[in-house]
Amino acid sequence: MQKSKIFLRRAIHATGIFCTCTAFFDLIGCPMSISGISMLPTLIPGDVVWISKIFSKPATGDIFVFTAPPDPTKNHIKRIVALEGDTARTKQGGRVLVPKNHIWVVSDNAKCPTVLDSRAYGPVNCGLIVGKATCLIWPPSRWSILKDRRNDEKAQIL
């Protein structure tokens, strides 16, 4: 009888810890490992960033994670360079008016020919946003707050 009480107490405790962690990662934020080269030199493969799920309205220069429009099983991390109502440039040099409730995102490593961003798949619906990348948390030698680059990105907005 005593063993079953101990087991039950431990099971309840473990369930509580699991539910708390799950709720924290779903509602507050979570770490995310960088695997591609699209955000070089800001983020390099192997970096781990904190993705905050509590954020203010997206702004140009911010780095966001969103469900990839061409493949909903993957997430992309890109920098916002235009918001709804802004005019952005395409790869072909054309202009696109960003529709309501959409953002225009580009890679920091935009010159890489294999990089996919809004210039390849168009504006991203804000409903696909997962969270905002706020801090570089790994490796320790690169710990930093991810700052916006609004002034650097003005060339992408017309």
MARKOLDREN-922997 format. One line per field, with one value per residue (C-alpha): x, y, z; chain; residue in one letter. Coordinates in nm, 3 decimals. Each point is the difference from the previous one (the first is absolute). Layout:
BEGIN
x X,...
y Y,...
z Z,...
c A,...
r a,...
This chain:
BEGIN
x 0.000,0.281,0.181,-0.311,-0.043,0.363,-0.040,-0.323,0.159,0.299,-0.225,-0.206,0.318,0.147,-0.329,-0.004,0.357,-0.077,-0.316,0.178,0.288,-0.237,-0.210,0.313,0.140,-0.341,-0.098,0.316,0.288,0.252,0.355,0.057,0.315,0.116,0.072,0.035,0.211,-0.280,0.061,0.380,0.181,-0.255,-0.076,0.221,-0.080,0.019,-0.112,-0.298,-0.242,-0.284,-0.336,-0.241,-0.367,-0.097,0.093,-0.129,-0.114,0.263,0.226,0.248,0.345,-0.133,0.089,-0.300,-0.062,-0.299,-0.144,0.159,-0.260,0.144,0.025,-0.227,0.202,0.297,0.069,0.204,0.184,0.029,0.019,-0.309,0.069,-0.353,-0.341,-0.352,-0.037,0.374,0.143,0.280,0.239,-0.009,0.302,-0.081,0.011,-0.376,-0.211,-0.261,-0.250,-0.008,-0.367,-0.191,0.102,0.320,0.374,0.289,0.302,0.352,0.309,0.303,0.199,-0.219,0.267,0.007,-0.182,-0.163,-0.159,-0.380,-0.173,-0.283,0.181,-0.059,-0.338,-0.156,-0.146,-0.044,-0.336,0.034,-0.200,0.307,0.220,0.132,0.197,0.267,0.369,0.116,0.330,0.293,0.044,0.257,0.297,0.080,0.273,-0.270,-0.270,-0.181,-0.332,-0.102,-0.028,-0.205,0.170,-0.261,0.253,0.192,-0.314,-0.147,0.137,-0.258,-0.292,-0.095
y 0.000,0.240,-0.067,0.080,0.332,0.092,-0.098,0.200,0.306,-0.018,-0.048,0.306,0.202,-0.108,0.077,0.347,0.069,-0.127,0.212,0.310,-0.041,-0.065,0.306,0.214,-0.103,0.034,0.336,0.185,-0.107,-0.266,-0.049,-0.070,-0.127,0.165,-0.254,0.198,0.280,0.240,0.234,0.023,0.198,0.076,-0.366,-0.293,-0.374,-0.137,0.324,-0.028,0.292,0.071,0.022,0.216,-0.074,0.316,0.296,0.336,0.071,-0.111,0.282,0.035,-0.118,-0.266,-0.366,-0.235,-0.373,-0.106,-0.309,-0.024,0.075,-0.253,-0.277,0.020,-0.272,0.239,0.331,0.281,0.279,0.329,0.376,0.216,0.274,0.111,0.004,0.018,0.300,0.023,-0.060,-0.259,-0.116,-0.343,-0.200,0.106,0.367,0.044,0.156,-0.162,0.171,-0.200,-0.092,0.053,-0.238,-0.102,0.065,-0.004,-0.192,-0.042,-0.189,0.186,-0.216,0.119,-0.041,-0.380,-0.145,-0.288,0.212,0.006,0.311,0.233,0.075,-0.366,-0.076,0.342,0.171,-0.210,0.000,0.120,-0.307,-0.212,0.180,-0.230,0.256,0.268,-0.089,0.219,-0.138,-0.206,-0.243,-0.250,-0.016,0.203,0.192,0.152,0.076,0.313,0.173,-0.018,0.362,0.125,0.128,0.248,0.241,-0.277,-0.141,0.319,-0.105,-0.281,0.237,0.250
z 0.000,0.093,-0.332,-0.202,0.186,-0.070,-0.365,-0.030,0.164,-0.236,-0.304,0.095,0.057,-0.337,-0.177,0.156,-0.112,-0.351,-0.030,0.132,-0.246,-0.289,0.084,0.037,-0.340,-0.170,0.152,0.108,-0.222,-0.086,-0.128,-0.370,-0.169,-0.323,-0.272,-0.323,-0.143,-0.091,0.295,-0.026,0.136,0.275,0.078,-0.088,-0.009,0.353,0.166,0.234,0.023,0.242,-0.176,0.198,-0.057,0.186,-0.216,-0.110,-0.353,-0.257,-0.117,-0.282,0.101,0.241,-0.048,0.006,-0.027,-0.206,-0.164,-0.345,-0.269,-0.247,0.265,0.307,0.174,0.033,0.167,-0.153,0.182,-0.188,0.048,-0.062,-0.253,-0.089,0.167,-0.138,-0.226,-0.075,-0.345,-0.017,-0.270,-0.163,-0.123,-0.355,0.100,-0.005,0.272,0.221,0.228,0.325,0.064,0.324,0.281,-0.182,0.038,-0.247,0.128,-0.136,0.103,0.131,-0.245,-0.287,-0.267,0.046,-0.305,0.191,0.274,0.013,0.129,-0.105,-0.325,-0.089,0.163,0.045,0.306,0.316,0.176,0.361,0.106,-0.082,0.254,0.273,0.200,0.011,0.028,0.288,0.129,-0.118,0.291,-0.130,-0.026,0.313,-0.183,-0.226,0.260,-0.112,-0.048,-0.366,-0.107,-0.289,-0.313,-0.118,-0.148,-0.181,-0.159,-0.148,-0.340,-0.004,0.055,-0.271
c A,A,A,A,A,A,A,A,A,A,A,A,A,A,A,A,A,A,A,A,A,A,A,A,A,A,A,A,A,A,A,A,A,A,A,A,A,A,A,A,A,A,A,A,A,A,A,A,A,A,A,A,A,A,A,A,A,A,A,A,A,A,A,A,A,A,A,A,A,A,A,A,A,A,A,A,A,A,A,A,A,A,A,A,A,A,A,A,A,A,A,A,A,A,A,A,A,A,A,A,A,A,A,A,A,A,A,A,A,A,A,A,A,A,A,A,A,A,A,A,A,A,A,A,A,A,A,A,A,A,A,A,A,A,A,A,A,A,A,A,A,A,A,A,A,A,A,A,A,A,A,A,A,A,A,A,A,A
r m,q,k,s,k,i,f,l,r,r,a,i,h,a,t,g,i,f,c,t,c,t,a,f,f,d,l,i,g,c,p,m,s,i,s,g,i,s,m,l,p,t,l,i,p,g,d,v,v,w,i,s,k,i,f,s,k,p,a,t,g,d,i,f,v,f,t,a,p,p,d,p,t,k,n,h,i,k,r,i,v,a,l,e,g,d,t,a,r,t,k,q,g,g,r,v,l,v,p,k,n,h,i,w,v,v,s,d,n,a,k,c,p,t,v,l,d,s,r,a,y,g,p,v,n,c,g,l,i,v,g,k,a,t,c,l,i,w,p,p,s,r,w,s,i,l,k,d,r,r,n,d,e,k,a,q,i,l
